[in-house]
């Protein structure tokens, strides 16, 4: 297939936490968007490279998220292959969502940088939305968030901030060649984050630290595949070891404003009723 470059913005993972927000913002600006997903009008599947060319047809720039995570084996090869295909066909503007403090994710970053693309990398900390749009939502609704994480502090980042930076990077050349580390404005332990959620929602939600063995056992009992369990263990037990317990100014540099605070996120989600009744 001969790919013809055009005006569309391809958003890979366009139904996910950040991809959905990026697509909504671009559409709101009157810009044409193609959602890259297995169920998309033009299907895109990371595990099926034969779908990549059609998804790139009539595209000018791409927001890249990788499922399930850049830490999994083969991610860097896939990112590199996709980026080279895009560049070979004249689509050079590529923006990658990466993970903060993940050595495996940095291999994908390097693959993008070596592809010849006009790249921007968004290296993000833990999403605030993991508590409301991810499997942690079930923990919150149960009243107990039980994880193998102690007093390590994390600068939770709001997915809306990530989306704002991504849209800026896709549409403004001044972000070419920039790597932005994106964090929220405040360090919180998981226990403190859960307390913010309880205060905002008025619900009785508590945090309990459990052992790595208990965490793995619980995931196994839920019937999760071994590769998913391995990924979650890596993220919760290895990455959350304090390596990211500091703030950065990526949002400020990219957008010229402060990042959103976790407390404001919690109030917004609570007001929407996602966690149950709100405090009177």
ZISULVEN-V130542 format. One record per residue. N is the residue number from 1. NEAR is the number of other C-alpha atoms within 8 Angstrom. Layout:
n	near
N	NEAR
N	NEAR
This chain:
n	near
1	4
2	3
3	10
4	8
5	12
6	8
7	8
8	12
9	13
10	15
11	15
12	14
13	14
14	13
15	8
16	7
17	9
18	11
19	15
20	11
21	11
22	14
23	12
24	8
25	11
26	12
27	10
28	7
29	6
30	6
31	9
32	9
33	11
34	10
35	14
36	15
37	12
38	7
39	7
40	9
41	5
42	10
43	11
44	14
45	11
46	9
47	4
48	8
49	7
50	5
51	10
52	12
53	10
54	9
55	12
56	11
57	10
58	10
59	14
60	13
61	12
62	13
63	15
64	11
65	10
66	11
67	7
68	5
69	7
70	13
71	10
72	9
73	5
74	6
75	12
76	13
77	9
78	9
79	11
80	13
81	8
82	9
83	12
84	11
85	9
86	11
87	12
88	7
89	9
90	7
91	13
92	12
93	11
94	15
95	14
96	12
97	12
98	13
99	11
100	9
101	7
102	9
103	7
104	9
105	12
106	9
107	9
108	14
109	12
110	8
111	12
112	13
113	9
114	8
115	10
116	9
117	14
118	9
119	14
120	14
121	13
122	15
123	12
124	14
125	14
126	9
127	10
128	12
129	10
130	11
131	10
132	11
133	9
134	8
135	8
136	11
137	12
138	7
139	11
140	12
141	10
142	8
143	10
144	11
145	13
146	10
147	11
148	11
149	11
150	7
151	7
152	11
153	11
154	15
155	16
156	14
157	18
158	15
159	12
160	8
161	11
162	13
163	13
164	11
165	11
166	12
167	11
168	11
169	13
170	13
171	6
172	7
173	7
174	5
175	10
176	9
177	8
178	8
179	8
180	11
181	13
182	14
183	15
184	14
185	10
186	9
187	12
188	11
189	11
190	13
191	11
192	8
193	10
194	12
195	11
196	11
197	13
198	12
199	9
200	12
201	15
202	10
203	12
204	6
205	14
206	11
207	12
208	9
209	9
210	10
211	8
212	9
213	6
214	8
215	12
216	10
217	8
218	8
219	10
220	11
221	7
222	6
223	6
224	9
225	7
226	7
227	6
228	8
229	12
230	8
231	10
232	8
233	11
234	9
235	9
236	11
237	11
238	8
239	11
240	12
241	8
242	9
243	7
244	12
245	10
246	7
247	10
248	7
249	9
250	10
251	16
252	10
253	8
254	10
255	9
256	7
257	7
258	7
259	12
260	11
261	11
262	14
263	9
264	8
265	11
266	12
267	11
268	8
269	11
270	15
271	9
272	6
273	9
274	8
275	12
276	9
277	9
278	11
279	8
280	3
